[in-house]
Amino acid sequence: MATRHARPGEVVDLATWGDELPGAHSKTIAKQTHMELARIVLRAGESWEAHRVDGPLVFQCLSGRFRFRVGSEDRLLTAGQLLYLQGGEVHAVHAQTDATALLTILFT
């Protein structure tokens, strides 16, 4: 099944976006040449290994609790908090509880 992206101007319910794909951990909401927007879902204990992206990103915690490692420093994110990183910064993400986030990446 092809991934459906939101249309410009479409209202997106972040609580349910991607639920039509059972077992999916995250789903891209919109992707264009210079931007990607995704709903991220990680279960308690799941992680993304250290990596980097070329452009700046915003990681906004919608529910649960994430430990976000930037370089050698840990930052805790809970619902309603966000973290902005410049492009090229090495980071890793760990879900301390079942958690969801909104990820926005700007590609340079």
DSSP file (Angstrom, degrees, kcal/mol; ACC not computed):
  #  RESIDUE AA STRUCTURE BP1 BP2  ACC     N-H-->O    O-->H-N    N-H-->O    O-->H-N    TCO  KAPPA ALPHA  PHI   PSI    X-CA   Y-CA   Z-CA
    1    1 A M              0   0    0      0, 0.0     2,-0.1     0, 0.0     3,-0.0   0.000 360.0 360.0 360.0 133.9    0.0    0.0    0.0
    2    2 A A        -     0   0    0      1,-0.1     2,-0.4     0, 0.0     0, 0.0  -0.440 360.0-106.4 -72.6 145.7    1.4    3.4   -0.9
    3    3 A T        -     0   0    0     -2,-0.1     2,-0.5     1,-0.0    -1,-0.1  -0.590  31.4-140.7 -73.1 128.1    1.9    5.9    1.9
    4    4 A R        -     0   0    0     -2,-0.4     2,-0.3    -3,-0.0    -1,-0.0  -0.798  15.9-160.1 -92.1 128.9   -0.7    8.6    1.8
    5    5 A H        -     0   0    0     -2,-0.5    25,-0.2     1,-0.1    24,-0.1  -0.744  27.7 -97.2-102.7 155.2    0.5   12.1    2.6
    6    6 A A        -     0   0    0     23,-3.9    25,-0.2    -2,-0.3    -1,-0.1  -0.401  36.9-123.7 -67.6 146.2   -1.6   15.0    3.8
    7    7 A R    >   -     0   0    0      1,-0.1     3,-2.6    -2,-0.1    -1,-0.1  -0.645  39.1 -87.5 -85.8 148.3   -2.7   17.4    1.1
    8    8 A P  T 3  S+     0   0    0      0, 0.0    -1,-0.1     0, 0.0     3,-0.1  -0.343 119.1  20.2 -53.6 132.8   -1.9   21.1    1.6
    9    9 A G  T 3  S+     0   0    0      1,-0.3     2,-0.3    -3,-0.1    -3,-0.0   0.320  92.7 133.6  87.8  -7.9   -4.7   22.6    3.7
   10   10 A E    <   -     0   0    0     -3,-2.6     2,-0.4     1,-0.1    -1,-0.3  -0.571  58.7-124.5 -77.2 136.2   -5.8   19.3    5.1
   11   11 A V        -     0   0    0     -2,-0.3     2,-0.5    -3,-0.1    -4,-0.1  -0.686  27.1-156.1 -78.0 129.8   -6.5   19.1    8.8
   12   12 A V        -     0   0    0     -2,-0.4     2,-0.9    -6,-0.1     3,-0.1  -0.941  10.2-147.2-114.1 125.0   -4.4   16.3   10.3
   13   13 A D    >>  -     0   0    0     -2,-0.5     4,-1.8     1,-0.2     3,-1.4  -0.809   9.9-165.3 -89.3 104.1   -5.4   14.6   13.6
   14   14 A L  T 34 S+     0   0    0     -2,-0.9    -1,-0.2     1,-0.3    87,-0.1   0.706  82.6  66.2 -66.3 -19.5   -2.0   13.8   15.1
   15   15 A A  T 34 S+     0   0    0      1,-0.2    -1,-0.3    -3,-0.1    -2,-0.0   0.785 119.3  19.0 -70.9 -25.8   -3.7   11.4   17.6
   16   16 A T  T X4 S+     0   0    0     -3,-1.4     3,-2.5     2,-0.0     4,-0.2   0.512  84.5 128.6-123.9  -7.7   -4.7    9.0   14.9
   17   17 A W  T 3< S+     0   0    0     -4,-1.8    10,-0.1     1,-0.3    12,-0.0  -0.310  83.7  15.9 -57.6 125.7   -2.6    9.8   11.8
   18   18 A G  T >  S+     0   0    0     10,-0.1     3,-1.8    -2,-0.0    -1,-0.3   0.372  84.7 122.4  93.9  -3.0   -1.1    6.5   10.6
   19   19 A D  T <   +     0   0    0     -3,-2.5    -2,-0.1     1,-0.3     4,-0.1   0.677  61.4  73.3 -67.0 -14.9   -3.4    4.2   12.5
   20   20 A E  T 3  S+     0   0    0     -4,-0.2    -1,-0.3     1,-0.2    -3,-0.1   0.566  87.4  69.0 -75.4  -4.8   -4.5    2.6    9.3
   21   21 A L  S X  S-     0   0    0     -3,-1.8     3,-2.3     3,-0.1    -1,-0.2  -0.820  87.9-142.6-111.8  90.5   -1.1    0.8    9.2
   22   22 A P  T 3  S+     0   0    0      0, 0.0     3,-0.1     0, 0.0    -2,-0.1  -0.224  82.4  12.2 -56.0 135.3   -1.2   -1.6   12.1
   23   23 A G  T 3  S+     0   0    0      1,-0.3     2,-0.1    -4,-0.1    -4,-0.1   0.381  88.7 144.4  81.4  -4.9    2.1   -1.9   13.9
   24   24 A A    <   -     0   0    0     -3,-2.3    -1,-0.3    -6,-0.2     3,-0.1  -0.433  37.0-160.9 -67.8 140.6    3.6    1.2   12.2
   25   25 A H  S    S-     0   0    0      1,-0.3    16,-2.2    -2,-0.1     2,-0.3   0.733  70.8  -1.7 -94.1 -25.8    5.8    3.1   14.5
   26   26 A S  E     -A   40   0A   0     14,-0.2     2,-0.3    -8,-0.1    -1,-0.3  -0.976  61.0-156.1-156.4 165.3    5.8    6.4   12.6
   27   27 A K  E     -A   39   0A   0     12,-2.4    12,-2.5    -2,-0.3     2,-0.3  -0.976  23.8-117.6-151.7 134.9    4.3    7.8    9.5
   28   28 A T  E     -A   38   0A   0     -2,-0.3    10,-0.3    10,-0.2     3,-0.1  -0.547  22.1-172.5 -69.8 130.3    5.2   10.6    7.2
   29   29 A I  E    S-     0   0A   0      8,-3.2   -23,-3.9     1,-0.4     2,-0.3   0.872  71.2  -5.2 -88.4 -46.6    2.5   13.2    7.1
   30   30 A A  E     -A   37   0A   0      7,-1.8     7,-2.9   -25,-0.2    -1,-0.4  -0.994  61.2-173.4-149.7 144.7    3.9   15.4    4.3
   31   31 A K  E     +A   36   0A   0     -2,-0.3     2,-0.3     5,-0.2     5,-0.2  -0.973  11.6 161.0-145.0 128.1    7.2   15.3    2.4
   32   32 A Q  E >   -A   35   0A   0      3,-3.3     3,-0.9    -2,-0.4    -2,-0.0  -0.779  57.1 -83.6-131.9 178.4    8.5   17.8   -0.1
   33   33 A T  T 3  S+     0   0    0     -2,-0.3     3,-0.1     1,-0.2    -1,-0.0   0.861 127.4  24.9 -53.6 -40.0   11.9   18.6   -1.6
   34   34 A H  T 3  S+     0   0    0      1,-0.1    73,-1.7    72,-0.1     2,-0.3   0.312 122.4  44.6-112.0   8.1   12.9   20.8    1.4
   35   35 A M  E <   -AB  32 106A   0     -3,-0.9    -3,-3.3    71,-0.3     2,-0.4  -0.995  48.3-170.4-155.7 143.0   10.7   19.5    4.2
   36   36 A E  E     -AB  31 105A   0     69,-2.3    69,-2.7    -2,-0.3     2,-0.4  -0.999   6.5-170.3-133.5 137.0    9.4   16.4    5.9
   37   37 A L  E     +AB  30 104A   0     -7,-2.9    -8,-3.2    -2,-0.4    -7,-1.8  -0.994  16.5 171.2-125.8 126.3    6.8   16.3    8.6
   38   38 A A  E     -AB  28 103A   0     65,-2.6    65,-3.0    -2,-0.4     2,-0.6  -0.986  35.0-132.2-141.1 146.9    6.2   13.0   10.4
   39   39 A R  E     -AB  27 102A   0    -12,-2.5   -12,-2.4    -2,-0.3     2,-0.4  -0.883  32.1-155.2 -91.9 122.6    4.2   11.6   13.4
   40   40 A I  E     -AB  26 101A   0     61,-3.1    61,-2.1    -2,-0.6     2,-0.4  -0.856  12.8-174.4-104.6 133.5    6.7    9.5   15.4
   41   41 A V  E     + B   0 100A   0    -16,-2.2     2,-0.4    -2,-0.4    59,-0.2  -0.983   6.8 172.4-128.7 120.1    5.5    6.7   17.7
   42   42 A L  E     - B   0  99A   0     57,-2.4    57,-2.8    -2,-0.4     2,-0.1  -0.992  24.6-135.3-126.2 135.6    7.9    4.8   19.9
   43   43 A R    >   -     0   0    0     -2,-0.4     3,-2.6    55,-0.2    52,-0.3  -0.480  48.8 -71.8 -81.1 158.4    7.0    2.2   22.5
   44   44 A A  T 3  S+     0   0    0      1,-0.3    52,-0.2    -2,-0.1    -1,-0.2  -0.263 123.8  17.9 -51.7 128.2    8.6    2.4   26.0
   45   45 A G  T 3  S+     0   0    0     50,-3.2    -1,-0.3     1,-0.3     2,-0.1   0.214  93.9 125.3  93.1 -14.0   12.2    1.3   25.7
   46   46 A E    <   -     0   0    0     -3,-2.6    49,-2.8    49,-0.1    -1,-0.3  -0.488  38.1-174.0 -78.6 150.8   12.5    1.8   21.9
   47   47 A S  E     -E   94   0B   0     47,-0.2     2,-0.5    -2,-0.1    47,-0.2  -0.943  29.3-135.5-140.9 159.0   15.3    4.0   20.6
   48   48 A W  E     -E   93   0B   0     45,-2.9    45,-1.4    -2,-0.3     3,-0.1  -0.987  38.4-123.7-109.3 126.8   16.7    5.6   17.5
   49   49 A E  E     -     0   0B   0     -2,-0.5    42,-0.1    43,-0.2    44,-0.1  -0.177  44.8 -70.2 -64.4 163.4   20.5    5.2   17.4
   50   50 A A  E    S+     0   0B   0     42,-0.1     2,-0.3    40,-0.1    42,-0.2  -0.305  73.9 140.1 -57.9 133.4   22.7    8.2   17.1
   51   51 A H  E     -E   91   0B   0     40,-2.3    40,-2.8    -3,-0.1     2,-0.3  -0.911  36.1-134.9-158.9 179.7   22.5    9.9   13.7
   52   52 A R        -     0   0    0     -2,-0.3     2,-0.3    38,-0.2    38,-0.1  -0.977   4.2-148.8-144.3 157.0   22.4   13.3   12.1
   53   53 A V        -     0   0    0     36,-0.4    35,-3.6    -2,-0.3    36,-0.2  -0.933  23.3-125.7-123.6 153.0   20.4   15.0    9.4
   54   54 A D  S    S+     0   0    0     -2,-0.3    33,-0.1    33,-0.2    -1,-0.1   0.865  88.1  49.1 -68.0 -37.4   21.7   17.8    7.1
   55   55 A G  S    S-     0   0    0     32,-0.2    33,-0.4     1,-0.2    -2,-0.2  -0.469  97.5 -79.8-101.9 172.5   19.0   20.4    7.8
   56   56 A P        -     0   0    0      0, 0.0    50,-2.8     0, 0.0     2,-0.3  -0.277  47.5-163.2 -65.6 154.9   17.5   21.8   11.0
   57   57 A L  E     -DC  85 105A   0     28,-2.2    28,-2.5    48,-0.2     2,-0.4  -0.970  17.7-151.9-140.4 156.4   14.8   19.9   12.8
   58   58 A V  E     -DC  84 104A   0     46,-2.5    46,-2.7    -2,-0.3     2,-0.6  -0.999   9.4-167.7-126.9 127.1   12.1   20.3   15.4
   59   59 A F  E     -DC  83 103A   0     24,-2.6    24,-2.0    -2,-0.4     2,-0.6  -0.959   8.8-171.5-116.8 109.9   11.1   17.4   17.6
   60   60 A Q  E     -DC  82 102A   0     42,-2.8    42,-2.6    -2,-0.6     2,-0.4  -0.912  18.1-137.3-110.4 117.6    7.9   18.1   19.5
   61   61 A C  E     + C   0 101A   0     20,-2.5    19,-2.5    -2,-0.6    20,-0.3  -0.587  23.8 175.6 -73.3 123.9    6.7   15.7   22.2
   62   62 A L  E     -     0   0A   0     38,-2.6     2,-0.3    -2,-0.4    39,-0.2   0.776  66.8  -4.3 -97.2 -35.7    2.9   15.1   21.9
   63   63 A S  E    S+ C   0 100A   0     37,-1.7    37,-1.6    16,-0.1    -1,-0.4  -0.987 108.0  14.3-155.1 156.5    2.6   12.4   24.6
   64   64 A G  S    S-     0   0    0     -2,-0.3    15,-0.8    35,-0.2     2,-0.4  -0.391  87.4 -64.9  79.2-155.2    4.7   10.3   26.9
   65   65 A R  E     -F   78   0B   0     13,-0.2    31,-2.3    32,-0.2    32,-1.3  -0.990  40.4-169.3-144.4 129.1    8.4   11.0   27.7
   66   66 A F  E     -FG  77  95B   0     11,-2.4    11,-2.7    -2,-0.4     2,-0.6  -0.899  16.7-145.9-114.5 144.6   11.5   11.0   25.5
   67   67 A R  E     -FG  76  94B   0     27,-3.3    27,-2.3    -2,-0.4     2,-0.6  -0.971  22.6-166.1-103.2 120.8   15.2   11.1   26.4
   68   68 A F  E     -FG  75  93B   0      7,-3.4     7,-1.8    -2,-0.6     2,-0.6  -0.937   4.4-156.4-114.2 113.6   16.9   13.0   23.6
   69   69 A R  E     -FG  74  92B   0     23,-2.5    23,-2.0    -2,-0.6     2,-0.5  -0.811   9.5-175.1 -95.0 124.4   20.7   12.8   23.5
   70   70 A V  E >   -FG  73  91B   0      3,-3.0     3,-2.3    -2,-0.6     2,-0.5  -0.970  68.0 -44.5-118.2 114.2   22.4   15.7   21.7
   71   71 A G  T 3  S-     0   0    0     19,-2.0    -2,-0.0    -2,-0.5   -21,-0.0  -0.539 125.4 -26.2  62.7-117.6   26.2   15.1   21.5
   72   72 A S  T 3  S+     0   0    0     -2,-0.5     2,-0.4    -3,-0.1    -1,-0.3   0.266 120.7  93.5-109.8  10.4   27.0   13.9   25.0
   73   73 A E  E <   -F   70   0B   0     -3,-2.3    -3,-3.0     2,-0.0     2,-0.4  -0.872  62.2-144.3-110.6 137.4   24.1   15.6   26.8
   74   74 A D  E     -F   69   0B   0     -2,-0.4     2,-0.4    -5,-0.2    -5,-0.2  -0.764  14.0-172.4 -95.8 142.4   20.7   14.2   27.6
   75   75 A R  E     -F   68   0B   0     -7,-1.8    -7,-3.4    -2,-0.4     2,-0.4  -0.999  15.8-139.4-131.5 136.2   17.5   16.2   27.5
   76   76 A L  E     -F   67   0B   0     -2,-0.4     2,-0.4    -9,-0.2    -9,-0.2  -0.810  16.5-166.4 -97.4 135.5   14.1   15.0   28.7
   77   77 A L  E     +F   66   0B   0    -11,-2.7   -11,-2.4    -2,-0.4     2,-0.3  -0.981   7.8 178.0-122.5 131.6   11.0   15.9   26.7
   78   78 A T  E >   -F   65   0B   0     -2,-0.4     3,-2.3   -13,-0.2   -17,-0.3  -0.783  49.5 -53.2-123.0 171.5    7.5   15.6   27.9
   79   79 A A  T 3  S+     0   0    0    -15,-0.8   -17,-0.2     1,-0.3    -1,-0.1  -0.117 126.1  21.5 -48.9 130.2    4.1   16.4   26.3
   80   80 A G  T 3  S+     0   0    0    -19,-2.5     2,-0.3     1,-0.3    -1,-0.3   0.338 101.3 107.0  93.0  -5.7    4.0   20.0   25.1
   81   81 A Q    <   -     0   0    0     -3,-2.3   -20,-2.5   -20,-0.3    -1,-0.3  -0.766  46.3-169.8-105.0 152.6    7.8   20.5   25.0
   82   82 A L  E     -D   60   0A   0     -2,-0.3     2,-0.4   -22,-0.3   -22,-0.2  -0.941  12.8-147.7-137.6 162.3   10.0   20.7   21.8
   83   83 A L  E     -D   59   0A   0    -24,-2.0   -24,-2.6    -2,-0.3     2,-0.4  -0.997   8.8-157.1-130.7 131.9   13.6   20.6   20.9
   84   84 A Y  E     -D   58   0A   0     -2,-0.4     2,-0.4   -26,-0.2   -26,-0.2  -0.927  13.1-175.3-109.5 132.4   15.2   22.5   18.0
   85   85 A L  E     -D   57   0A   0    -28,-2.5   -28,-2.2    -2,-0.4     2,-0.1  -0.962  22.9-124.4-125.9 146.1   18.5   21.3   16.5
   86   86 A Q    >   -     0   0    0     -2,-0.4     3,-1.4   -30,-0.2   -33,-0.2  -0.457  48.7 -81.0 -76.8 159.9   20.6   22.8   13.8
   87   87 A G  T 3  S+     0   0    0      1,-0.2   -33,-0.2    -2,-0.1   -32,-0.2  -0.293 113.2  27.0 -60.4 145.1   21.5   20.6   10.8
   88   88 A G  T 3  S+     0   0    0    -35,-3.6     2,-0.4   -33,-0.4    -1,-0.2   0.361  80.6 138.1  86.7  -5.2   24.4   18.2   11.3
   89   89 A E    <   -     0   0    0     -3,-1.4   -36,-0.4   -36,-0.2     2,-0.3  -0.606  55.0-125.2 -77.8 129.5   24.0   17.7   15.1
   90   90 A V        +     0   0    0     -2,-0.4   -19,-2.0   -38,-0.1     2,-0.3  -0.560  43.5 163.0 -72.8 131.4   24.4   14.1   16.2
   91   91 A H  E     -EG  51  70B   0    -40,-2.8   -40,-2.3    -2,-0.3     2,-0.3  -0.983  24.9-163.6-149.3 157.9   21.4   13.0   18.2
   92   92 A A  E     - G   0  69B   0    -23,-2.0   -23,-2.5    -2,-0.3     2,-0.4  -0.964  11.9-146.9-139.6 154.7   19.6    9.9   19.5
   93   93 A V  E     -EG  48  68B   0    -45,-1.4   -45,-2.9    -2,-0.3     2,-0.4  -0.981  12.1-177.6-129.3 136.5   16.1    9.4   20.8
   94   94 A H  E     -EG  47  67B   0    -27,-2.3   -27,-3.3    -2,-0.4     2,-0.7  -0.997  22.1-137.1-133.7 128.9   14.9    6.9   23.5
   95   95 A A  E     - G   0  66B   0    -49,-2.8   -50,-3.2    -2,-0.4   -29,-0.2  -0.760  15.1-174.7 -85.4 117.4   11.3    6.5   24.6
   96   96 A Q  S    S+     0   0    0    -31,-2.3     2,-0.3    -2,-0.7   -30,-0.2   0.751  79.0   8.6 -80.7 -25.2   11.1    6.3   28.4
   97   97 A T  S    S-     0   0    0    -32,-1.3     2,-0.2    -3,-0.1   -32,-0.2  -0.845 111.7 -64.2-136.1 172.7    7.3    5.6   28.1
   98   98 A D  S    S+     0   0    0     -2,-0.3     2,-0.3   -55,-0.1   -55,-0.2  -0.502  76.0 173.6 -56.5 130.9    5.0    4.9   25.2
   99   99 A A  E     -B   42   0A   0    -57,-2.8   -57,-2.4   -35,-0.2     2,-0.3  -0.987  30.7-157.1-150.2 152.3    5.4    8.3   23.4
  100  100 A T  E     +BC  41  63A   0    -37,-1.6   -38,-2.6    -2,-0.3   -37,-1.7  -0.944  15.5 178.5-128.9 153.7    4.5   10.2   20.3
  101  101 A A  E     -BC  40  61A   0    -61,-2.1   -61,-3.1    -2,-0.3     2,-0.5  -0.965  29.1-125.6-147.6 161.4    6.1   13.2   18.7
  102  102 A L  E     -BC  39  60A   0    -42,-2.6   -42,-2.8    -2,-0.3     2,-0.5  -0.974  29.6-163.1-109.8 121.1    5.8   15.5   15.7
  103  103 A L  E     -BC  38  59A   0    -65,-3.0   -65,-2.6    -2,-0.5     2,-0.5  -0.916   8.8-175.6-110.4 126.8    9.1   15.7   13.7
  104  104 A T  E     -BC  37  58A   0    -46,-2.7   -46,-2.5    -2,-0.5     2,-0.4  -0.988   3.5-175.5-121.6 124.4    9.8   18.5   11.2
  105  105 A I  E     -BC  36  57A   0    -69,-2.7   -69,-2.3    -2,-0.5     2,-0.6  -0.976  11.9-156.3-120.2 131.4   13.0   18.4    9.2
  106  106 A L  E     -B   35   0A   0    -50,-2.8     2,-0.4    -2,-0.4   -71,-0.3  -0.936  15.6-145.3-104.3 122.4   14.0   21.1    6.8
  107  107 A F              0   0    0    -73,-1.7    -2,-0.0    -2,-0.6   -50,-0.0  -0.722 360.0 360.0 -90.7 134.3   16.4   19.9    4.1
  108  108 A T              0   0    0     -2,-0.4    -1,-0.1   -73,-0.0   -74,-0.1   0.434 360.0 360.0 -93.7 360.0   19.1   22.2    2.9
